[in-house]
């Protein structure tokens, strides 16, 4: 009988009327007690009036697809060209990557480190670059490697970096 009381209390709740249409109440255990119905009746809940929801505006697709040039310029305010002290880190499983910018120091670093970053198959993040042409010129220095324009402030903060160019592997940070 108590199970029936619980079921009646459940079905009398107006805000659960949709749930009762979809699934029947299954009572797994009945540990006794009294019906909660008097508490719900004291609230004097009234069924909601039909309220029309505001129309949902569906965004229109862009007139043309986005491309990499739409992400430029990229400026990382917390990063600038400079010296980076070598240090050990523990990031097992992290693939190697490097940070560079569109500046003379980064271009010289790419030329000097091209063989090593190719061997590591490191991914390049260009953290400061103004144009698609400048990005293309950096890519020409290391053909076959992925160079992507990315704002690097969050990454710099997490790794405690202030300067680039820098190579980051699972075991260390080095210039």
C-alpha positions, 0 to 999 in steps of 0.5 A: 500500500505504501508503494501505491501512496508513493506512486500517487504522490509521484504522479500528482506532481504537475512538473513530472507529467512528461516523465510519467508519460515516457517511463513508468515508476519502478519502485526498487525498495519500500522502507516504509514511511509516510506519503509526501503528498501533504507537503506538495499539497501545502505548496499549492502548486498550479500547472504552468500556463503554456508559455511560448519559448522565444525563437531560437536564432540559427547562426548563418554559415559564413559567406566563405570558409575560414582559413588560416589567414583569418587567424592572423595576426597572432600576438602573444603578449607574454612572449618575446625573443630572448634567452631561455635557460635549459631545464628538465621537465616531466611530461611523459607522452607529450610530443615535442614542439617548439615556439618561434616568432617572426623575428631574426632570432627565430629565423636563425634558430630555425636554420640552426635547429632544422635537422634536430627538430626534423628528427624529433618531428616536432610541431612548430607554434608560431606565437608572434606573426603578422601576416600570411606572407611572414608565416609562409617565409618561416615555413620555407625555412623548415619545409616538411614541418608543421608550423601553426599560428597560435597565441602562446600566452596560456602555454607560456604561463603554464610552462613558465616561459617568457621568451622564445625560440624554444624546443619543448620535449617530454623531458626538457625545455631548451633553446 
